[in-house]
Amino acid sequence: MAEQVTAVNGVELCHETFGDAGGRPLLLVMGLGAPMIWWDEEFCETLAAQGFHVIRFDNRDAGRSSRMRGRANLAEAYLLHRAPYSLADMAADAAGLLDVLGIPAAHVAGASMGGMIAQTLAIRHPERVLSLTSIMSSTGGRLVGRPSPKAMSMLLSAPPRNRADYVELLVRTFRLIGSPGYPFDEARMRDRAERTFDRGVHPGGTVRQLAAIMAERDRGPRLRKVRVPALVVHGARDPLVHVSGGRATARAIPGADLDVVPGMGHDLPRAVWPRVVKGITRIADRAEVAHTRD
């Protein structure tokens, strides 16, 4: 299905689907400053081949979705828990997209900030989530999931001024935060960076998203009330969101599976896709068995 832009929750969200519309709905939520194309098309098609109706979308302030207003102050977000919008607002966007698509509930998988949004969706809109997969994310607790100094410095670096600078920055960033246990595919990363820039890069929007993350309070106590099957996937060598964040997430969600992937950093190398697809499918199967029993 070609990309569409739809009014949702007071914003416009660009979205796209893969697979049979009658398949099991699976909503994919991407991370900080990242458009939906960071869920690689081949990855989405692989999930569709498992019987999923896959939905990917640009979060607000990313890609071709609405660019928001308001200047974010990161110190204020961290100290006073104030930001132009919240992860709860972004979770409401996701719920609204399901409404527009006529989907009462979906399996939900989120990566990095997308994992935080997926967790928030399961907390605030539990009837909309059939199963939850949280990938390279954290609970929002300030003692877990902390980035390395180098990763934080890269995250807060000055925004690039043009396409060439953006491509070089993304390549340098993923050389730093990517998976040391797997080959770095520079050609693929350059192609992703070029397509991302061409879709629309919003430095101010990325800062607003980061403020939403920093303003969040620890979701751990609320995650203990989540009652859907859950999987937590985390790289053992993630320098941006330390593996302690994934471990804390798995401890917080009752009965959650934890898969710590050796050699994986803060990305999803192609070699890891079969493992992640298998995990998402297993948790979805478990959810459907539980629903049948109920």
Secondary structure in CASP SS format (residue, H / E / C, confidence):
PFRMAT SS
TARGET T0000
AUTHOR 0000-0000-0000
METHOD secondary structure of the structure
MODEL  1
M C 1.00
A C 1.00
E C 1.00
Q E 1.00
V E 1.00
T E 1.00
A E 1.00
V E 1.00
N C 1.00
G C 1.00
V E 1.00
E E 1.00
L E 1.00
C E 1.00
H E 1.00
E E 1.00
T E 1.00
F E 1.00
G C 1.00
D C 1.00
A C 1.00
G C 1.00
G C 1.00
R E 1.00
P E 1.00
L E 1.00
L E 1.00
L E 1.00
V E 1.00
M C 1.00
G C 1.00
L C 1.00
G C 1.00
A C 1.00
P C 1.00
M H 1.00
I H 1.00
W H 1.00
W C 1.00
D C 1.00
E H 1.00
E H 1.00
F H 1.00
C H 1.00
E H 1.00
T H 1.00
L H 1.00
A H 1.00
A H 1.00
Q C 1.00
G C 1.00
F E 1.00
H E 1.00
V E 1.00
I E 1.00
R E 1.00
F E 1.00
D C 1.00
N C 1.00
R C 1.00
D C 1.00
A C 1.00
G C 1.00
R C 1.00
S C 1.00
S C 1.00
R C 1.00
M C 1.00
R C 1.00
G C 1.00
R C 1.00
A C 1.00
N C 1.00
L H 1.00
A H 1.00
E H 1.00
A H 1.00
Y H 1.00
L H 1.00
L H 1.00
H C 1.00
R C 1.00
A C 1.00
P C 1.00
Y C 1.00
S C 1.00
L H 1.00
A H 1.00
D H 1.00
M H 1.00
A H 1.00
A H 1.00
D H 1.00
A H 1.00
A H 1.00
G H 1.00
L H 1.00
L H 1.00
D H 1.00
V H 1.00
L C 1.00
G C 1.00
I C 1.00
P C 1.00
A C 1.00
A E 1.00
H E 1.00
V E 1.00
A E 1.00
G E 1.00
A E 1.00
S C 1.00
M H 1.00
G H 1.00
G H 1.00
M H 1.00
I H 1.00
A H 1.00
Q H 1.00
T H 1.00
L H 1.00
A H 1.00
I H 1.00
R H 1.00
H C 1.00
P H 1.00
E H 1.00
R H 1.00
V E 1.00
L E 1.00
S E 1.00
L E 1.00
T E 1.00
S E 1.00
I E 1.00
M C 1.00
S C 1.00
S C 1.00
T C 1.00
G C 1.00
G C 1.00
R C 1.00
L C 1.00
V C 1.00
G C 1.00
R C 1.00
P C 1.00
S C 1.00
P H 1.00
K H 1.00
A H 1.00
M H 1.00
S H 1.00
M H 1.00
L H 1.00
L C 1.00
S C 1.00
A C 1.00
P C 1.00
P C 1.00
R C 1.00
N C 1.00
R H 1.00
A H 1.00
D H 1.00
Y H 1.00
V H 1.00
E H 1.00
L H 1.00
L H 1.00
V H 1.00
R H 1.00
T H 1.00
F H 1.00
R H 1.00
L H 1.00
I H 1.00
G C 1.00
S C 1.00
P C 1.00
G C 1.00
Y C 1.00
P C 1.00
F C 1.00
D C 1.00
E H 1.00
A H 1.00
R H 1.00
M H 1.00
R H 1.00
D H 1.00
R H 1.00
A H 1.00
E H 1.00
R H 1.00
T H 1.00
F H 1.00
D H 1.00
R H 1.00
G C 1.00
V C 1.00
H C 1.00
P H 1.00
G H 1.00
G H 1.00
T H 1.00
V H 1.00
R H 1.00
Q H 1.00
L H 1.00
A H 1.00
A H 1.00
I H 1.00
M H 1.00
A H 1.00
E C 1.00
R C 1.00
D C 1.00
R C 1.00
G H 1.00
P H 1.00
R H 1.00
L H 1.00
R C 1.00
K C 1.00
V C 1.00
R C 1.00
V C 1.00
P C 1.00
A E 1.00
L E 1.00
V E 1.00
V E 1.00
H E 1.00
G E 1.00
A C 1.00
R C 1.00
D C 1.00
P C 1.00
L C 1.00
V C 1.00
H C 1.00
V H 1.00
S H 1.00
G H 1.00
G H 1.00
R H 1.00
A H 1.00
T H 1.00
A H 1.00
R H 1.00
A H 1.00
I C 1.00
P C 1.00
G C 1.00
A C 1.00
D E 1.00
L E 1.00
D E 1.00
V E 1.00
V E 1.00
P C 1.00
G C 1.00
M C 1.00
G C 1.00
H C 1.00
D C 1.00
L C 1.00
P C 1.00
R H 1.00
A H 1.00
V H 1.00
W H 1.00
P H 1.00
R H 1.00
V H 1.00
V H 1.00
K H 1.00
G H 1.00
I H 1.00
T H 1.00
R H 1.00
I H 1.00
A H 1.00
D H 1.00
R H 1.00
A H 1.00
E H 1.00
V H 1.00
A H 1.00
H H 1.00
T H 1.00
R H 1.00
D C 1.00
END
